[in-house]
Amino acid sequence: MTRILVGIVLLLLLGYGGVKAFPLIRGPFIALDSPTNYTTSENGAVTISGVAHNTEALFLNGGPLLIDPSGRFFKTLTLPSGGAILTLTANDRFGRTITEKRTVHVP
């Protein structure tokens, strides 16, 4: 009976550890709310917003982008006429990197 209880406790601890370790194993993650890919901005103002999880640093086109404690970010840019590619890059504390790109057109 004692062995069964010890086995169940160890199994629960391993499961809990796996659930807590999964975000670290998965690496950085970016979920963009806006802009959608291939969007058109009539006046040139584009708002970049979303959430970055498991991220130590976030960059927009090579420049730093601030993240609040819950991982949310927000920035408004004014783009010139033509096409623009917005590149978001997130780094985690283990050196892993993820990149999201969005293409925006301003008439």
HELIX and SHEET records of a PDB file:
HELIX    1   1 THR A    2  ARG A   26  1                                  25    
SHEET    1   A 3 PHE A  29  SER A  34  0                                        
SHEET    2   A 3 ALA A  45  HIS A  53 -1                                        
SHEET    3   A 3 ARG A  72  THR A  78 -1                                        
SHEET    1   B 5 THR A  39  THR A  40  0                                        
SHEET    2   B 5 THR A  97  VAL A 106  1                                        
SHEET    3   B 5 GLY A  82  ASN A  91 -1                                        
SHEET    4   B 5 ALA A  57  LEU A  60 -1                                        
SHEET    5   B 5 GLY A  63  PRO A  64 -1                                        
END                                                                             
